Amino acid sequence: GMGEVLRAFDKFLERPVAIKRLKDPLVNSQLAMRRFQTEAQSVAGLIHKNITQVFDCGRDADGPFIVMQLIDGESLSEKLRRGPLEPPDAVALLCQVCEGLEVAHAQQIIHRDIKPSNILIGEDGVPRLADFGLARQDFSNDEMQTHAGTVLGTLDFMSPEQRVDATQVDVRSDLWSLAATLYQMVTGDV
């Protein structure tokens, strides 16, 4: 989508990190900058083992950046390319993602783009919800982030209301996306 993620090393803290940057053509887009800032702010306040952590954000000569927890492993979509999961394994994995999502929803953050490629599974087997680039903060006021009639997200995982107007979504839309993800996990229909 809007950004690219690079593997880096934090020399001061002596640990590997991931750095997310806006792609070059979007650095001068005010809308892209607002969404990027929303992602940094949204995720920075979400502390949970099933959500990728934000360590820092800023801007340099190349544009804005977010420094995040590096998850060594694979995305759920990469895992599913090898075949479907057994239903009990799929449910157990998705229940962990739900725990992280519950924290986001409690802080009035709707992800709006839950799908297998936005669920990262670390080498430790722990799934983490990532890429809050389309997140919506404050269920009651979305005018600053999304215009009425705008469709945001990934079509195969969007709730019916999100396909019509992204301003109309609430936590139920994220649950729809989780169900679509579970369907893909157990059927292997990718």
Salt bridges, closest charged atoms under 4 A:
GLU39 OE1 - LYS20 NZ 2.94
ASP60 OD2 - ARG21 NH2 2.57
ASP72 OD1 - ARG7 NH1 2.82
GLU74 OE2 - ARG82 NH2 2.82
ASP113 OD2 - LYS115 NZ 3.64
ASP124 OD2 - ARG128 NH2 3.02
ASP131 OD1 - LYS20 NZ 3.05
ASP142 OD2 - ARG112 NH1 3.33
ASP142 OD2 - ARG136 NE 3.74
ASP170 OD2 - ARG172 NH2 2.54
ASP174 OD2 - HIS105 NE2 2.77
